[in-house]
C-alpha cells in the first residue's frame, strides 16, 4: 500500500482528505503542524508523497516543502491552499513542490492528482518497448534506470517532475514542444491544474541546469508556444 502524509491544521479538511485517500487505497499519515509533519516523515521513510497546506502556524507548508527537498528530491509534493493568488503558487512550486491544489477540491480531483503524481514517479505500468539505459547529450547524461541526471559529471538534484521534463526534452532534442505537449506527457491527460505549472518548473530547471539562468542556452523559449531543448 502506498503511503501518503497529509499536513493540514484544520481537522475537518484533513479528515475529508484522509478518508478519500484511504478509500482510494492509500495508507495515510496525518500531521497538523509543520513540526509534526517533519517528525512523522522521518519516522515513515517509505512515504511516497506529501500533501502540504501552505497556511499554518509555526513552520508553514512552504518551509516544510523546502526542508523536505533538501533531504529528498524524489518524494512527491502537492501544496494545498485556500488562496488562489499567483504568488502563492509560484512560491510553493519554486520551493520544490510538484503540484498545487486550491481548496476546495472534489474527492475525484484529489485522488486523480495523487494518482498522477505517483505515476510520474514511476509507479505506472512498465514501458512496452525497452529503452536505452542512458541518454547522453554533452554536457548532460541522463540515466533512465536510476532516474538521475549529471552535468559535466556532477549529479544534478531533480524532483521527479523535473526529471520527467528533462527526459522529454532529451528525447526530443531540437524540437519545439508546446506547453500542452509537456503538460500532457509529464502531468497526464486530463490534468486538473493550470498550464502555468510548466513555466514554473522550467524556471526551476534553468536555475539547476543553465550556466546563467537569465541567459539560457539549453532550454530555449519558443515565444507564444513552449520550449526547445538546445543541446548540440
C-alpha positions, 0 to 999 in steps of 0.5 A: 500500500502506498503511503501518503502524509497529509499536513493540514491544521484544520481537522475537518479538511484533513479528515475529508482528505484522509478518508478519500485517500484511504478509500482510494487505497492509500495508507495515510499519515496525518500531521497538523503542524509543520513540526509534526509533519517533519517528525512523522516523515522521518519516522515513515521513510517509505512515504511516497508523497506529501500533501502540504497546506501552505497556511499554518502556524509555526513552520508553514507548508512552504518551509516544510516543502523546502526542508523536505527537498533538501533531504529528498528530491524524489518524494512527491509534493502537492501544496494545498491552499485556500488562496488562489493568488499567483504568488502563492503558487509560484512560491510553493512550486519554486520551493520544490513542490510538484503540484498545487491544489486550491481548496476546495477540491472534489474527492475525484480531483484529489485522488486523480492528482495523487494518482498522477503524481505517483505515476510520474514517479514511476509507479505506472505500468512498465514501458512496452518497448525497452529503452536505452539505459542512458541518454547522453547529450554533452554536457548532460547524461541522463540515466533512465534506470536510476532516474538521475541526471549529471552535468559535466559529471556532477549529479544534478538534484531533480524532483521527479517532475523535473526529471520527467521534463528533462527526459522529454526534452532529451528525447526530443532534442531540437524540437519545439514542444508546446506547453500542452505537449509537456503538460500532457506527457509529464502531468497526464491527460486530463490534468486538473491544474493550470498550464502555468505549472510548466513555466514554473518548473522550467524556471526551476530547471534553468536555475539547476541546469543553465550556466546563467539562468537569465541567459539560457542556452539549453532550454530555449523559449519558443515565444507564444508556444513552449520550449526547445531543448538546445543541446548540440 
